[in-house]
Amino acid sequence: MGAESRPPTGSLEPMDSPRAANDRPAFPEDAVAWLDGATARTVVALGSADIVTALEAAGHDVSAPDGSPERLPYPDRSVDVVVGVGGLPKDLDDVARVLRPGGQLALVWNDRDQRIPWARKLDRALGTPVAGDEPVAPLVTSGLFGFVSEHSWRWWEVVNDTSLEAMLRAELAHLEPADREEKVAAGMALYADYGRGNDGMQMPWVARCFKATVVERAWQVPHGLDEEDRAPDQVGAPEQRDQGTANPAVEPVITDGTGSELLLIDFR
């Protein structure tokens, strides 16, 4: 996905950060389809400017609020999907307000794959937080949304000494200049130890994705927009509903890097 200045883990502000080139891979098309559906939707994107590109490429009508408004600048029940990247929206009541019946809140956490030694070492050098075991716990307990589905995608991005520095500066843009420069230098020193230079290395990513349908009435199970066109017997069957078919989350597996499969994929 495209650039975002990584805020501290926690609530998500509407996007107000500049884009930077070459600091994320293109977001997987199948992940976009899972988050927002296969048909064109009205989508509000929060937290990352470059997710807009992936959403628009899939045919969605996408908007993103400027700055950090107290309320989302959209009428009640006017939006099909709200997508947040890197954290929960700070006001879940306001998100529920703008969603149409059947509308969904979709969330994405982008983390480097902790199974890969050099990515794990880079995050350690940068002090980068990764999504916890239950990053959407406040969503689950809010009472505003139904069942929370989860799915994860992995992909690779080739980086070199130029594009990696751009990536690190974008990720650390929220830090004070001196702290940012120290961490960028640490990350680049780690990369230099591998001796790849302009030849590049593969950066492994994991996108943890979540979605939940807004609750319209108490005690009524909400059904997402994708379910409205299904047969009535399918809508009522948990094993056939979309939220019941998501694969379990990808669990990080910490290794010592001695396996040949991990050593090989550290390089192009």
Protein Blocks (a to p, Z undefined) as FASTA:
>chain_A
ZZdddddeddddddfbdcdehiaccddfklmmmmnojbdcddddehiaklmmmmmmnopa
cdddehjafbdcbdehibfbdcdehiacfblmlmmmmpcghiacddddddddfkbmklmm
mmmmnopacddfblmlmmmmnopaccdddddddddddddfklmmmmmmmmmmmpcfklmm
mmmmmmmmmmmmnonmmnopadddddddddddddfbghiacddfklmmpcfklmmmmklp
mklmcccdddddddehlafklmmmmpZZ
